[in-house]
Amino acid sequence: MNSSISILLPALSAYDAIGNDVLAEYELLKKSGLDVNIFAEYYEPQFSRLIADKKRILETDALLYHHGVRWDFGESLLKNSSAPIKIMKYHNVTPSEFFSDYSPYLFELVEEGRQQTNRLAQSCTHFLADSVYNCEELLELGIPASKCKVVAPFAQVEELLSLQADLVSLEKRIRANRIHVLFVGRQAPNKGLHHFIRVADAFSRLFGKKACFTWIGGRDTTLVRYYQEIEDYLHEKSLQDIVLFPGKIPASHLKAYYLSSNVFLSVSEHEGFCVPIIEAQALGVPVIALGRTAVTGTIGEGQLVLEDLDYDKFAAAIAVLFNNPYYNNYVSTHGKKNYLEHFSKEVLQENFLKTLEEVLMA
Amino acid sequence: MAEDVVQLIKEDIEELLKAKRTGKAAEFSGPINFYPSEEQPLDDFSWAMEQAAAQSQVDISQVSVFSRRPLWGALATFYKRVVRKSTYWLLNPLFGQISLFNDAVLNALNKLILKVKNLDVRFEQDLEPLINRKLQERLNSFEHLVETQVDEKFKEEEKRFEQRVNRLQTEITCLFEQCTNKLETDQAILDITQGIQNVMQKIEILRHSLTDYRSESAFLRAKLAVTLQKIRTRKLTEPNVSEEDSLDETLGSSTWLYYIFEQQFRGTESMIKEKQRPYLPDIQKAFATCGGYVLEIGSGRGEFLELCREANIPAKGVDFNEAMINRCREKDLDVEKEDGLVYLQSIPDESLCALTAFQVVEHLTPDQILQLVQNAFIKLKPGGAMILETVNPDSLFAIKNFYLDLSHKRPVPSLTLQFILESVGLREVEVRLSSPVPEEMQLTGQDEATKMINDFLFGCQDYAVVGWR
């Protein structure tokens, strides 16, 4: 491979799934000897040295466009470029119905994002999807199967593994002597926060207030009504001391939360990939998940995937996994195996380079 | 295999749920036993004994003498048979003895196994109930003993307790009498002082908590104010800056003129850099505490951005003057042509370690100053710093030069600016004076009156308010 390639994304920032993917791709392609550039309309100042000029972008042989949100400027760049190869990396756009009751702004944004997916499908020549689920969505738009490949996104799991966990948080949580149930992700309706708190309620009702349900992740300023509903429910059921929201936290604290958790619980209804599941598996935390969208593919074999949104059943699943060391060990061992076999850095790098080479050589 | 175990887990979940829902949780059988039973070792041993018995007999006639070699095969077989037959009388008694020994050992082991099994059965039948009975008896007698002793002890203690209560009551009565009589004795004062100290300690702890809550509430209040402002103006992503008041209008309309004006009246770049250097330790402290980067509103010719670069602190500048932007880009500094407030609102909350604005607030309306401080506050990380430098209206010398710059709106007194920062929620806000008037320009004399006049006429020309999130 000796061509030049430009990676396009709307915003480049730290601790962002698409940002992490782009930075890893950039480092890998550069190491492989390719002339590679990044273009982002918005970026944090520390990345300014990586950002190439718009003119330079338009001259490259291939474009790798990351699509996860509406981006008008990116679409115009794609149209104006004469590059023979235009690849879309599809991270998925959340369906608008999740926001219809809560935020007209987000509703409109994702609705337009989905419309843009249709247009981008016409202007791109090749497609990479984070998961089989994302790939199926693209195939439904009429893209030929030969043009669409599944390439999982790069995450910073190895960095998390090598990082020193924050000992104060770790000790505090272990000393609490409770069953720790964890989820990591934005606090949004599609991620199933309202289901998460209902599982917490079911658990408290069936097994007593022995568990602590922690949701790590930031809030969206436009989803005020949703958060009010969440707060009201917690207040009504007296769950304020059972369900905790530490917000966005540094990586060392995040590792402490993972290490001290007994179960990673995902009741998300829409995911394009779900990196936190891989993080939990890599750190040996057994995962219980609702089998919807891309989660079923990401989680791998030998994992506890429940198909129905039965809150009591999720609560019982937590109790069974916690009380039976054999099951616990079985699920976490298979989770780790899933990470090592399918999502470790080496495997992802090999898959990405192989797929890209096929596209560029075609 | 994978699906089998997952299926088992799911069945256990159903079983547990059923038990919980019917109120018979104890009936839940729980984990499955994946380990060998207790009988297993003895059974394994019996199997090993059988294997040993099959191999225990040693007989020379079992040694094979057959050879499959071509030509030599028949001859070799014949030779071996001769050797076996000729040594039979010598070796067979020895092998017989070995077989006998093997049998004896096997016999002994079999007896041992039988003994162990019998013991096991006896233990289950006789000894276990016996031990249990004995244990129960011992436990009962122990319980009885403990009960009697506890009872006695309890009665004794009760008696002693009553005596002590009576004694204490008497003492308290005496003390009460003493206290009423000698309320102002040293002991009473000491007790009260101790009490006050304890209360003071508690107040101190509460004060710390209060400071934390205040800080949190200040952040939320500022965020709410900004959000309300957005809702009022019905603009979600744009700030409330009217066209005629925007920074663009005041500073950007005559970019070359303002650039030349700065060159002539503000001073050389190296001079400004030296004037701004004293603020660098604050920035270094903020960066070491919370990371992130520095944002400078109205970065001008980039003197402060250069200082940050020299100290290895990431920094970004925003200015609306094209000539200033070009000058910064010549120095390869990270700057953007944008209205400061618009840019500030566009960045994520809690992303800055410091926000600086040198000689900017005097160009703004009171509303804009408040908006700038509120927005900057919510963009700062906890531990971050805000530095706003402007002309000092307490110095008549500075005021005389104030309107040299036609884009200046009004001087802002230090007390006002300090008040705004504190009211938004910044902590440890202090005013720092800078740019003193050269002594040769001041009145000479050491008397008090000359000093007062000098302070009034020739006080420091600039001041900065420095506050912390």
Interface residues (C-beta under 8 A of the other chain):
Chain A: S13 Y42 E44 P45 Q46 S48 Y105 L206 F207 T221 E301 G302 Q303 L304 L306 D312 K313 A316 A317 A319 V320 L321 N323 N324 P325 Y326 Y327 Y330 V331 H334
Chain B: A2 E3 V5 V6 L8 I9 K10 D12 I13 E14 L16 L17 K20 R21 G30 P31 I32 F34 T227 L236 Y293 P314 A315 K316 D334 S346 P348 S351
